[in-house]
Amino acid sequence: MLEIDENSTTIVDVRDYNQSYKDVTQAAINIPVAYLNRYFHEIPGKQIHVVAANPLEKNISIRFLRKKGYAVKSYTITDCQCN
């Protein structure tokens, strides 16, 4: 499991509310990818770790956040069917 320093990194959970409430990520700001454009200004200006359900959510949210000037340093995909 990836160790994240919560003092220097903000965890942003971009999964849909239906998924994120079942698998809670402690200390995370929950903003589903569909609402990022409306609520991105609520994310503190730190480094960001993205929690996404799948690679598509991860890619869309990271591209959006980087366009807005955020430093996305890492990510977690929760529904990965990886080997």
Backbone as CSV, one residue per row, in Angstrom:
resi,resn,N_x,N_y,N_z,CA_x,CA_y,CA_z,C_x,C_y,C_z
1,MET,0.848,-1.196,0.000,0.000,0.000,0.000,0.878,1.239,0.000
2,LEU,0.470,2.235,-0.720,1.202,3.478,-0.849,1.052,4.317,0.413
3,GLU,2.181,4.787,0.949,2.166,5.673,2.119,2.078,7.117,1.639
4,ILE,1.092,7.848,2.158,0.870,9.233,1.739,1.018,10.136,2.951
5,ASP,1.861,11.158,2.829,2.039,12.139,3.897,0.901,13.147,3.800
6,GLU,-0.048,13.062,4.734,-1.240,13.923,4.692,-0.939,15.385,5.005
7,ASN,0.263,15.671,5.537,0.635,17.057,5.813,1.034,17.799,4.541
8,SER,1.568,17.079,3.568,2.014,17.726,2.340,1.192,17.327,1.117
9,THR,0.279,16.377,1.271,-0.501,15.874,0.142,-1.982,15.877,0.473
10,THR,-2.778,16.360,-0.470,-4.231,16.318,-0.340,-4.742,15.121,-1.131
11,ILE,-5.571,14.293,-0.498,-6.154,13.133,-1.169,-7.503,13.564,-1.735
12,VAL,-7.670,13.407,-3.045,-8.916,13.771,-3.717,-9.531,12.501,-4.288
13,ASP,-10.699,12.144,-3.780,-11.425,10.956,-4.222,-12.409,11.396,-5.306
14,VAL,-12.162,10.977,-6.554,-12.998,11.397,-7.681,-14.016,10.329,-8.078
15,ARG,-14.149,9.293,-7.248,-15.144,8.254,-7.531,-16.546,8.791,-7.285
16,ASP,-17.512,8.173,-7.923,-18.914,8.519,-7.715,-19.269,8.295,-6.252
17,TYR,-20.199,9.083,-5.732,-20.598,8.960,-4.332,-21.054,7.546,-3.982
18,ASN,-21.704,6.858,-4.926,-22.185,5.494,-4.680,-21.033,4.523,-4.399
19,GLN,-19.874,4.783,-4.972,-18.715,3.933,-4.742,-17.907,4.393,-3.533
20,SER,-17.737,5.682,-3.384,-16.853,6.182,-2.329,-17.416,5.973,-0.930
21,TYR,-18.737,5.963,-0.770,-19.276,5.767,0.580,-19.148,4.316,1.036
22,LYS,-19.043,3.378,0.091,-18.872,1.964,0.444,-17.429,1.644,0.833
23,ASP,-16.499,2.367,0.241,-15.064,2.148,0.472,-14.441,3.499,0.814
24,VAL,-14.596,3.912,2.060,-14.194,5.252,2.485,-12.674,5.380,2.508
25,THR,-12.183,6.478,1.943,-10.774,6.828,2.005,-10.630,7.909,3.058
26,GLN,-9.926,7.590,4.147,-9.778,8.528,5.258,-9.050,9.795,4.801
27,ALA,-9.467,10.921,5.332,-8.849,12.235,5.094,-8.934,12.682,3.637
28,ALA,-9.874,12.149,2.888,-9.992,12.505,1.474,-11.082,13.550,1.272
29,ILE,-10.867,14.368,0.255,-11.896,15.296,-0.207,-12.637,14.568,-1.320
30,ASN,-13.948,14.381,-1.165,-14.732,13.665,-2.164,-15.342,14.641,-3.161
31,ILE,-14.823,14.599,-4.383,-15.373,15.390,-5.477,-15.434,14.469,-6.700
32,PRO,-16.599,13.910,-7.002,-16.701,13.043,-8.182,-16.217,13.768,-9.441
33,VAL,-15.662,13.009,-10.343,-15.069,13.581,-11.552,-16.064,14.479,-12.296
34,ALA,-17.346,14.147,-12.258,-18.363,14.962,-12.939,-18.522,16.344,-12.299
35,TYR,-18.092,16.504,-11.047,-18.244,17.776,-10.335,-16.926,18.531,-10.165
36,LEU,-15.841,18.035,-10.729,-14.544,18.695,-10.563,-14.550,20.136,-11.050
37,ASN,-15.161,20.385,-12.197,-15.167,21.745,-12.738,-15.860,22.725,-11.797
38,ARG,-16.871,22.283,-11.093,-17.631,23.148,-10.201,-16.939,23.354,-8.853
39,TYR,-16.230,22.327,-8.347,-15.717,22.371,-6.974,-14.203,22.286,-6.838
40,PHE,-13.446,22.346,-7.949,-11.996,22.202,-7.843,-11.356,23.268,-6.967
41,HIS,-11.975,24.438,-6.870,-11.404,25.526,-6.070,-11.402,25.217,-4.573
42,GLU,-12.125,24.174,-4.140,-12.151,23.772,-2.734,-10.960,22.889,-2.358
43,ILE,-10.147,22.519,-3.340,-8.977,21.680,-3.079,-7.829,22.587,-2.651
44,PRO,-7.239,22.314,-1.472,-6.101,23.131,-1.033,-4.949,23.031,-2.016
45,GLY,-4.144,24.055,-2.094,-3.041,24.125,-3.056,-1.822,23.332,-2.655
46,LYS,-1.984,22.043,-2.430,-0.873,21.160,-2.097,-0.666,20.168,-3.233
47,GLN,0.238,19.248,-2.977,0.367,18.127,-3.886,-0.884,17.270,-3.737
48,ILE,-1.252,16.579,-4.816,-2.507,15.827,-4.813,-2.259,14.352,-5.109
49,HIS,-2.996,13.510,-4.371,-3.088,12.083,-4.650,-4.530,11.824,-5.063
50,VAL,-4.748,11.253,-6.241,-6.083,11.006,-6.776,-6.494,9.555,-6.503
51,VAL,-7.717,9.379,-6.015,-8.308,8.049,-5.858,-9.433,7.947,-6.884
52,ALA,-9.301,7.001,-7.820,-10.286,6.838,-8.895,-10.731,5.388,-8.954
53,ALA,-11.891,5.160,-9.540,-12.425,3.806,-9.653,-11.807,3.052,-10.824
54,ASN,-11.464,3.766,-11.883,-10.954,3.103,-13.080,-9.978,4.026,-13.811
55,PRO,-9.250,3.513,-14.798,-8.272,4.340,-15.507,-8.877,5.554,-16.217
56,LEU,-10.104,5.456,-16.700,-10.730,6.590,-17.370,-10.944,7.750,-16.395
57,GLU,-11.513,7.468,-15.211,-11.693,8.513,-14.190,-10.353,9.120,-13.791
58,LYS,-9.353,8.276,-13.643,-8.013,8.744,-13.271,-7.474,9.707,-14.321
59,ASN,-7.521,9.313,-15.582,-6.968,10.143,-16.653,-7.698,11.474,-16.777
60,ILE,-9.018,11.450,-16.759,-9.796,12.687,-16.895,-9.517,13.627,-15.732
61,SER,-9.526,13.109,-14.515,-9.330,13.971,-13.350,-7.907,14.515,-13.275
62,ILE,-6.910,13.698,-13.564,-5.527,14.186,-13.520,-5.290,15.248,-14.578
63,ARG,-5.773,15.040,-15.774,-5.612,16.065,-16.831,-6.284,17.370,-16.436
64,PHE,-7.491,17.272,-15.898,-8.224,18.475,-15.490,-7.467,19.211,-14.388
65,LEU,-7.055,18.488,-13.344,-6.377,19.123,-12.215,-5.042,19.741,-12.630
66,ARG,-4.311,19.078,-13.503,-3.043,19.652,-13.979,-3.279,20.910,-14.799
67,LYS,-4.341,20.940,-15.607,-4.687,22.161,-16.356,-4.974,23.319,-15.424
68,LYS,-5.540,23.018,-14.265,-5.881,24.053,-13.286,-4.690,24.408,-12.395
69,GLY,-3.537,23.810,-12.639,-2.325,24.180,-11.920,-1.986,23.343,-10.702
70,TYR,-2.692,22.258,-10.471,-2.401,21.402,-9.325,-1.271,20.432,-9.665
71,ALA,-0.513,20.047,-8.650,0.586,19.100,-8.820,0.102,17.717,-8.396
72,VAL,-0.311,16.914,-9.363,-0.774,15.550,-9.081,0.468,14.668,-9.017
73,LYS,0.722,14.111,-7.838,1.942,13.332,-7.620,1.728,11.825,-7.674
74,SER,0.506,11.364,-7.383,0.263,9.926,-7.371,-1.227,9.654,-7.513
75,TYR,-1.558,8.376,-7.680,-2.960,7.992,-7.806,-3.154,6.555,-7.339
76,THR,-4.412,6.218,-7.056,-4.823,4.858,-6.722,-6.058,4.537,-7.546
77,ILE,-6.087,3.346,-8.156,-7.265,2.868,-8.872,-7.862,1.745,-8.022
78,THR,-9.096,1.921,-7.582,-9.708,0.973,-6.645,-10.303,-0.254,-7.312
79,ASP,-10.813,-0.146,-8.524,-11.462,-1.266,-9.197,-10.554,-1.929,-10.225
80,CYS,-9.280,-1.864,-10.006,-8.315,-2.394,-10.972,-8.382,-3.917,-10.994
81,GLN,-8.463,-4.475,-12.175,-8.456,-5.926,-12.357,-7.041,-6.373,-12.744
82,CYS,-6.056,-5.715,-12.152,-4.647,-5.971,-12.479,-4.175,-7.306,-11.909
83,ASN,-3.172,-7.861,-12.544,-2.566,-9.104,-12.042,-1.380,-8.772,-11.165
